């Protein structure tokens, strides 16, 4: 999975780096790290046309 396409992957101008902005608690993070996820369960595709579809 490419993080660049995720809605939660945001640019921080102060650090000049991208960060994942999903609010994950320690328990959820531990489950993700211990499991065999091949893809992030919080991934949401950055689809600007999705908003337009709802407006039609």
Secondary structure by P-SEA (a helix, b strand, c coil): cccccccccccccccccccccccccaaaaaaaaaccccccccccccccaaaaaaac
